Amino acid sequence: KQCITEHRDKQQSVVVIALPGIGLYSEDRAALNIVEEVFVGMDGRLFSRIREELGLAYYTGATEFTGIAGGMLVFYAGTRPDAADKVMDEILGELEKFVEGGISEDELERAKRVFAGKYSIARQSHGARAQGAALNLLYGLPIDNDERLLKEMTGLNCREVDAVAKKFLRSSSMVQVRVLPGSQ
């Protein structure tokens, strides 16, 4: 694991945990979308624990970047400088809880619904649909790959998501970044 601290002329702090993600052709894409969804939003694990329960963050989030050969899974929170280390520990703790305890049926169903809703909204325009089809074809994927991925995701069970979470959330290649106020 690599830990980096940067200082910027800002009032707030940001903590980030980045893990190696997946490539465009990975068979784990659908399940990793679910893992990401469990941690985002106002009913996600990070917001619920770090902001609502502990009152330590202004915002929390997670995002998954899919690349051609590999990607990145990122978890982050904005906080006050004196809470940065505690927030980092809490994010790590939530990741570990997820790996150890797995996803619940309720979380799985919520994640599927929310992801499907976001997917539908993002593809409402003809331009967005055309762009998605064009990118699929350019990358050598079926023209309807996005719909296939959504269908695969909605068919996942807890065991399948848990297996992917264990595979990606325990990476020894984790990078932790703290951006703190102050000069270098």
C-alpha positions as CSV (number, residue, x, y, z in Angstrom):
1,K,0.0,0.0,0.0
2,Q,1.2,3.5,-0.9
3,C,0.3,6.6,1.2
4,I,0.7,10.1,-0.2
5,T,0.0,13.4,1.5
6,E,-0.2,16.6,-0.5
7,H,-0.7,20.1,0.7
8,R,-2.8,22.7,-1.1
9,D,-4.0,26.2,-0.4
10,K,-7.5,25.1,0.6
11,Q,-9.5,25.0,3.8
12,Q,-10.9,21.5,3.5
13,S,-9.2,18.1,3.3
14,V,-9.9,15.3,0.9
15,V,-9.0,11.7,1.5
16,V,-9.0,9.2,-1.4
17,I,-8.5,5.5,-1.6
18,A,-7.7,4.1,-5.0
19,L,-7.6,0.4,-6.0
20,P,-6.9,-1.2,-9.3
21,G,-10.0,-1.7,-11.2
22,I,-11.1,-3.5,-14.4
23,G,-10.6,-3.4,-18.0
24,L,-13.4,-2.9,-20.6
25,Y,-13.6,-6.6,-21.4
26,S,-13.6,-7.9,-17.8
27,E,-16.2,-10.4,-16.7
28,D,-16.4,-8.6,-13.4
29,R,-17.9,-5.3,-14.8
30,A,-21.5,-5.9,-13.7
31,A,-20.6,-7.0,-10.2
32,L,-18.1,-4.1,-9.7
33,N,-20.8,-1.7,-10.7
34,I,-22.9,-3.1,-7.8
35,V,-20.0,-2.8,-5.4
36,E,-19.5,0.9,-6.4
37,E,-23.3,1.6,-6.0
38,V,-23.3,0.2,-2.4
39,F,-20.9,3.0,-1.4
40,V,-22.4,6.0,-3.2
41,G,-25.3,8.2,-2.5
42,M,-27.1,9.4,0.6
43,D,-28.1,5.9,1.5
44,G,-24.7,4.4,0.6
45,R,-22.3,2.9,3.2
46,L,-19.9,5.8,3.2
47,F,-22.4,8.6,3.6
48,S,-24.4,6.7,6.2
49,R,-21.4,5.9,8.4
50,I,-19.0,8.9,7.9
51,R,-21.4,11.8,7.4
52,E,-24.6,10.7,9.1
53,E,-23.4,8.6,12.1
54,L,-20.1,10.3,12.8
55,G,-20.6,13.8,11.3
56,L,-17.0,13.7,9.9
57,A,-17.5,14.5,6.2
58,Y,-19.0,17.2,4.0
59,Y,-19.4,14.7,1.2
60,T,-18.5,11.1,0.4
61,G,-18.4,9.1,-2.8
62,A,-17.1,6.3,-4.9
63,T,-16.5,5.9,-8.6
64,E,-15.3,3.2,-10.9
65,F,-13.2,4.1,-13.9
66,T,-13.2,1.3,-16.5
67,G,-10.2,1.5,-18.9
68,I,-9.2,-0.4,-22.0
69,A,-6.7,-2.6,-20.2
70,G,-7.4,-1.7,-16.6
71,G,-9.2,0.8,-14.5
72,M,-9.5,2.2,-11.0
73,L,-12.0,2.0,-8.1
74,V,-11.9,5.2,-6.0
75,F,-13.5,6.0,-2.6
76,Y,-13.3,9.5,-1.3
77,A,-14.5,12.0,1.3
78,G,-14.2,15.7,1.9
79,T,-13.6,16.6,5.6
80,R,-12.0,19.0,8.0
81,P,-8.3,18.8,8.4
82,D,-8.3,17.4,11.9
83,A,-10.6,14.5,10.8
84,A,-8.7,13.4,7.7
85,D,-7.0,10.4,9.3
86,K,-10.1,9.3,11.1
87,V,-12.1,9.5,7.8
88,M,-9.5,7.5,6.0
89,D,-9.7,4.8,8.7
90,E,-13.5,4.8,8.4
91,I,-13.4,4.3,4.7
92,L,-11.0,1.5,5.1
93,G,-13.2,0.0,7.8
94,E,-16.3,0.2,5.6
95,L,-14.4,-1.6,2.8
96,E,-13.3,-4.3,5.2
97,K,-16.8,-4.7,6.6
98,F,-18.1,-5.1,3.1
99,V,-15.5,-7.8,2.3
100,E,-16.0,-9.6,5.6
101,G,-19.8,-9.4,5.9
102,G,-20.8,-9.3,2.2
103,I,-23.7,-7.5,0.6
104,S,-27.2,-7.9,2.0
105,E,-30.2,-8.7,-0.2
106,D,-31.6,-5.3,0.5
107,E,-28.4,-3.5,-0.6
108,L,-28.2,-5.7,-3.7
109,E,-31.7,-4.8,-4.7
110,R,-31.3,-1.1,-4.0
111,A,-28.0,-1.0,-6.0
112,K,-29.7,-2.7,-8.9
113,R,-32.6,-0.3,-8.9
114,V,-30.5,2.8,-8.5
115,F,-28.0,1.7,-11.2
116,A,-30.8,0.8,-13.6
117,G,-32.4,4.3,-13.0
118,K,-29.1,6.1,-13.6
119,Y,-28.5,4.0,-16.7
120,S,-32.0,4.9,-18.1
121,I,-31.6,8.6,-17.4
122,A,-28.1,8.7,-19.0
123,R,-29.4,7.1,-22.2
124,Q,-32.6,9.2,-22.7
125,S,-31.3,11.2,-25.7
126,H,-30.7,9.9,-29.1
127,G,-27.2,11.3,-29.0
128,A,-26.3,9.4,-25.8
129,R,-27.6,6.2,-27.3
130,A,-25.7,6.8,-30.6
131,Q,-22.5,7.6,-28.7
132,G,-22.8,4.4,-26.6
133,A,-23.4,2.3,-29.7
134,A,-20.5,3.9,-31.5
135,L,-18.1,3.4,-28.5
136,N,-19.2,-0.3,-28.2
137,L,-18.4,-0.9,-31.8
138,L,-15.1,1.0,-31.7
139,Y,-14.0,-1.1,-28.7
140,G,-15.0,-4.4,-30.5
141,L,-18.0,-5.0,-28.2
142,P,-21.5,-5.9,-29.3
143,I,-23.6,-2.8,-30.3
144,D,-26.0,-3.5,-27.4
145,N,-23.2,-4.2,-24.9
146,D,-24.6,-1.7,-22.4
147,E,-28.0,-3.4,-22.3
148,R,-26.3,-6.8,-21.9
149,L,-24.3,-5.5,-19.0
150,L,-27.4,-4.1,-17.3
151,K,-29.2,-7.4,-17.8
152,E,-26.2,-9.3,-16.4
153,M,-26.1,-6.9,-13.4
154,T,-29.8,-7.3,-12.6
155,G,-29.3,-11.1,-12.6
156,L,-26.4,-11.1,-10.0
157,N,-26.8,-12.7,-6.6
158,C,-25.1,-11.8,-3.4
159,R,-22.5,-14.6,-3.6
160,E,-21.3,-13.3,-7.1
161,V,-21.0,-9.7,-5.9
162,D,-19.2,-10.8,-2.7
163,A,-16.6,-12.8,-4.7
164,V,-15.8,-9.7,-6.9
165,A,-15.6,-7.5,-3.8
166,K,-13.1,-9.8,-2.2
167,K,-11.1,-9.8,-5.4
168,F,-10.9,-6.0,-5.7
169,L,-11.3,-4.4,-2.3
170,R,-8.3,-6.3,-0.8
171,S,-5.7,-5.3,-3.3
172,S,-2.1,-4.9,-2.1
173,S,-1.8,-2.1,-4.7
174,M,-4.0,0.3,-2.8
175,V,-3.1,3.9,-2.9
176,Q,-4.2,6.3,-0.1
177,V,-4.0,10.0,-0.7
178,R,-4.6,12.8,1.7
179,V,-4.9,16.4,0.5
180,L,-4.5,18.7,3.4
181,P,-4.5,22.5,3.8
182,G,-1.1,24.2,4.0
183,S,2.0,24.6,2.0
184,Q,4.3,21.8,0.8
